[in-house]
Structure formats: structure tokens, C-alpha cells
Amino acid sequence: MAPKTPSSLPLYEIKYRKNYISRVIELFILFLLFSLLTYRFLSLKFHGLQWLLALICESWFTFIWILTVSTKWNQVEPKTYPLRLLERTWKFPAVDIFVTTADPVLEPPLMTINTVLSLLAVDYPANKLACYVSDDGASIVTYYSLFEASKFAKLWVPFCKKYNIALRAPFRYFRCNSSPTQDSSQEFHQDWTRMKDEYKQLCKKIEDASTQEPETCDFAGDFAVFSNIQPKNHPTIIKVILENKEGVADGLPHLVYISREKRPKHPHQFKAGAMNVLTRVSGVMTNAPFMLNVDCDMYANNPQVVLHAMCYFLGAKDEIDCGFVQFPQFFYDGLKEDPYGNQLKVLHEYFGRGVSGIQGPFYQGSGCFHRRKVIYGSSPYEKITAGELKDEYIQKTYGKSEKLSTSIAKTLLEGSNIIEQFNSDSPSSSIEIAHQVGSCGFEFGTAWGQKLGWLYGAVTEDILTGLFIQSKGWKSAYCLPDPPAFLGCAPASGPASMIQQKRWATGLFEVLFNTKSPIIGTLFGKLQLRQCMAYLQIQLWALRSIFEVCYAILPAYCLITNSHFLPKANELSIVIPASIFIIYNLYGLSEYIRANEPIIAWMNNQRIWRVNAMSAWLFGILSATTKLLGFSETAFEITKKDQNDTNSDIGGFTFDDSPIFVPGTAILLLNLSALFIGMLDFKKGNNIEWGLGEVICIMWIVFVFWAFLKGLFAKGKYGIPTSSILKAGALALSLVHLFKFKQ
């Protein structure tokens, strides 16, 4: 047989894991759960309220486990071959890159410019790239930082490509390479030293600018537009910072700064609104057939990231298999042993690969390549002819702009050549039109945010948008190159982590009640049933908090009221809940060991996922419910991002005076009080109905809230504020009296 030529070899392969043992264990756990429910139901008439409550909670946990087993059933091992792509063609489609930032304080400009620099230096023809930075804070410091970074880019990008530097975000490169290697050439030593000195100067300029008051800034020249504006009340600001006018492949990509128009009485739709403005502005400036969006803290860790994505787009036999390409979100400088459970490594390893084996990964809001035609609302196999794209239809659907209409028609037309679909005109020639499509009133009466673009209606616009795309029948691709394509910054404190979890739980629950929910997508769209189940597994996080809290209160209720919700130790039926507890935890531990994670990380994650469920997710359902009932509007809470110079692996769980810590503290105090009351009754020789099972459950809850227990006695940021302790204490005391009253 003749060897395969580069043109015949696949650009990517997807293999399925042989996870037969895992499937057997998961099914056995499911069998035990059904056995427990059967036992509960058959003995319900012999027990009181606590038995019924346990049955309800365990029914919910069984339902969640069914969703989990279904999602993890077909785990994939994807592999891309960028070298084969390079051997096959030298003509590549263009890519528009979107970087979003919203607050120069919570998202420092130095972090943003490192992300931008890493993207400008990727291994891809520069004349096929354009980088657009959306600044929803309209910050002169952010613009100034990009302006200065563009000067540094003229040195940094050639340096990276000349020496094939692997890490192309300067802050990471110089942290990991504190000095040139001894076997490096003299020329490299000189260039390296120059780069480090230039980067230090850049950092100093940005830090100095960040400490200045706005009124002391020099608003002359390019900066004049920032004078006398407010972050939520200003006209559209668009600045072309870098322009590859000659179309040189080894030059620098276009770099464009955008701050969309904002007015006090106009809804700006958070990140989704910013993404739609980026889509329209890039549509009239460059109109690349593919778009990459990244958060400002997610730098390109793999310089071949665009090539990896193109392996899917150009290698797919049918474009329906690749509506978008999602790279999993990994993080740098994570806290040692993952005390906040936000590294998400094990979640990606099993759940992420499992979803990818159904209809493809969820859109995660960052590190994702999109087909522009899909974002414009195109469906699979939809063949649009020129006759269907009349000006009246396009203007009603997409907005009144002749140039935008032309670019949209070029994107959607059947038979469009993605290689040629690129506006070769200089971006600066489209500034005036870009201002028009970036205005806050442009979307009025159009389908933006409703039927196309990034969808409005939830703070998790990524999940809502990806769900809408997959409900049309598109599949998505999961790309896992080595090294990881993007690395980001995870929250490094308890409050920041809780805010992030609350926002996720709120937004995910909102999507469930949206007209584009996964249930509707399955019943009336083309979303596969198991994909719907995978979406439900995460969208029910907020609702899950109610059952988690109730189950955590049950053992305390039993000790206070001298009752039991578990079989006695001398009853044969105790084997069922004991087996579930032991097998489930050992299986979870084995997943961490197989993913090369330490045992302490498993312990920390076990704790924090329970803490999140009973704290952040509880506030998430309260926030979502008040919005759904029309009592309030959901606010988009930006997670504070820190770019520390050293790995912060010391210290413990941190707290602040946020009410989000009150429920967890109250549950801990309630269980400790119940244990004390139960021991007193036992010491008095009273007839005891509760047993060893309830005591073990209380000890498990104390283990889960161990950080909170230490926080009761600690000081400073590691201690729970006195006000929160008093509120939690009052709540716990009220529950104790309520349970005593019910006795």
C-alpha cells in the first residue's frame, strides 16, 4: 500500500476512551441510589418528616447523578496535527481576534496588554490577523497601555519568531526565564537583555499611568477623546493603533481599540453587547471568516493555537461538525492544592471530554474560535442565494449600514471562499462606518442579541449563545493541544471565588427559563437529548443548593429532635447509604489520582464544591429568582484578577463581610450546636433515637466547613468578620429553637 501523502492525512483525530471500569462503577453507584430510594419509599410510613425530606433530597441527587453519568459516558481524546496543515497549504483564512476588558482596576491594563502581545505573536501570517480590544471601562489608562504596548510589540514579536520563543506573554516569559541559558548565542543574550529592559520600561510607564488621577492626564492628540467622559456615558471610541497596510505576512497584525457608546438610560447588555459591537466593527473593517474571543487575562500559551483551530475548520469533512472550536480554560500560578476548587482540571478531564463526545463542548466564553457565519445566525446546510439577501431583509435583521450589509452578504452567501473572505482595505478607512455600527442605538429593531450574535438575557451569555448554536444542529470541537492553548488567572481569594460561582449559578439558572433553554432546544430544535442532559447538569447548580442545604441540616435536626434519617448501625439496610458514601468518595479520589492531582486537592475540592453549593449557589438562585419574578435586575459582577509575581501557595481560605459567607457559617454552627445537644442527651442517659450515621454526617459537615471553623477563631482576612458570625449565630439559634419547638 502506498504511503499517505500530506494532503490525504487527517488534520485531526478523535478517539474515544475505553472507560469501561468507570462506567461499571458509575452504574453501580446509580443502582445503590435507586436501592436507597426504594428502601426510603417502602419504609416512609414508619418514619416522620425527616424521612420524607431525605427521600426528596436523595431523589434529587439521584437525578443529578443520572445527568452526570450520561455526560461522562463517551469521553474523547482529540488530537490535532498543525504540521500536516502547514505541509498541505500556504493559504490560510483570516481570523479576527477579540479581547474584552471592562474595568481597569479589577482587570489591570498590564494583564490586558500581555494577552494582546501574546496574540500578536502567534505563529500565523500577520496579514491574516486583526486584534480588536474592547474596553467597556472607556479607560484612558487601558488605551495608553495598548498604545505603548504597540511600540514594544514591534520589538517583541520579531524577537519571539526569530528565536521561536514558546512563551509569548512577556510577563510569563521573563518570570520563567529569569536569565538566558548559558549555551545561548551572544546575539540572543543581547536581544534578550534588550527585551527585558524594554519590558521593564513598559511596565513602569503603565504603572505610573495607573497611579495618576484622570484630571492630571495629558489629553492631547490621540488621547483628547477621553477628556470629560464617564465610563457609562460616552460616545463610541475607536482607535486604529497598529495597521499592516502593506499586508506583510511576517509583520504585525492590525490592532484596534474599541470602547462602544454607552448612555445612562440605554441597556448595554454586559459582555454580550460588547461582543456584538466587536463583531459588527470587525465586519466592516476586516470581515474575517473566523473569530477568536478571549478574556483579557487569558494569554496565548501555545503560539500555534490558531493552526490547531484551523485543523478542525479546514479538516472537517462537513462544516456542521465544527460550528466553533473551544479550548478548555486552564490557569497559571494556581494556589497550591487548589483550596478554592477553581483550577477545574478534573472537571475538564472527565466532564469536559464527556460533553465533547456528544454534540461537542459548551461555549465557555473565552478561548473559542467561531465561524462568523454561525454568529450571523446561519444554520447547518442552509444554502443562501443572492436573491434571498435583499437589502431590506439585511437591514431589518442586521442594521442599517451598507458596508456591513455587503460584508454580511459576502459571509452568508452559498459558495463563499473563506480564504478570500477578508477585507484587504486598511481598517482606518472604515473608521466612520465603524463608529456607526458601534453606536448604542444601532441594534434597535434588529435581531442582534435575539436571533444572532451573542444572545442577551443572561449574565452567562456564553452558555446561552453556545446552546442556541447547538440547538440549530451545529456541533462543536474540543481542542486540547500540548502545551495548553490559553492560560488564565483564577480567583485567588475566597470572596472573589464566591462571587464568580454566584455569577455562574445565577446566569446558568436564568438560561433554564429562557425561551432558548436546552429543554426547548431538544423538543423543538436539534439539540441532542444527552447534550440537553449535560446542559441541565450545570444549569441546575443554583437549584441544587436548596437540596444541599436541606440535607446538611438533616443530621442536626435529628440530634436536636432525637430522631434519625438513616438506618441504625445494627440494621442491614445501613449497608446501602454506607456503600454509597464510601464508593462514591473512593471513585472521586481515583479520578483525581488518574488525573495526576494530589489527594489533598481532592479533599479541598470536596469541601469547596459543598461550600459553593450551600453559599454561592444559594445566593445565585436568590438572585436569579428575584430577576425572573421582576423584583430586580441582575448585575454583572466582574471577578477581580491579580497577576502576582510569585506563586501564592501559602495561607488559607479568606473571608470578607459579604453575606455570602453567612449561610455556610450558620450551617456549621447549627451542626456543632446539635452535636453538643446530642452529647448532653446521651450523657444524661436519655433514650437515644439517632445513631452513629447521624454523628458521622455531622463530622463530615464539620470537615466540609473546616475552613469556616478555623475562620471563627482567626483574625484579619483569614477570619470571619464578627458581624457575619453574629448573623450566622442568630440564624443557627433560631433553627435550634424551631427544631425544639417541632419536637
Salt bridges, closest charged atoms under 4 A:
GLU26 OE2 - LYS72 NZ 3.41
GLU58 OE1 - ARG40 NE 2.73
GLU77 OE2 - ARG17 NE 2.70
GLU77 OE1 - ARG353 NH1 3.13
ASP96 OD2 - ARG372 NH2 2.70
GLU107 OE2 - LYS641 NZ 2.96
ASP123 OD1 - ARG168 NH1 2.74
ASP136 OD2 - ARG260 NH2 2.77
ASP136 OD2 - LYS262 NZ 3.69
GLU148 OE2 - LYS151 NZ 3.23
GLU148 OE1 - LYS205 NZ 3.21
GLU187 OE2 - LYS162 NZ 2.49
ASP191 OD2 - LYS162 NZ 3.54
ASP208 OD2 - LYS204 NZ 3.00
GLU261 OE2 - ARG263 NE 3.05
ASP295 OD1 - LYS271 NZ 2.68
GLU319 OE1 - ARG371 NH1 3.91
GLU319 OE2 - LYS373 NZ 2.97
ASP333 OD1 - ARG172 NH1 3.22
ASP333 OD2 - ARG175 NH1 2.20
GLU349 OE2 - ARG17 NH2 2.31
GLU349 OE2 - ARG353 NE 3.58
GLU443 OE2 - ARG280 NH1 2.86
GLU510 OE2 - LYS627 NZ 3.60
GLU548 OE2 - ARG544 NE 3.21
GLU548 OE2 - ARG610 NH2 3.40
GLU591 OE2 - LYS72 NZ 2.69
GLU597 OE2 - LYS345 NZ 3.81
GLU637 OE1 - LYS502 NZ 3.58
ASP642 OD1 - LYS640 NZ 3.60
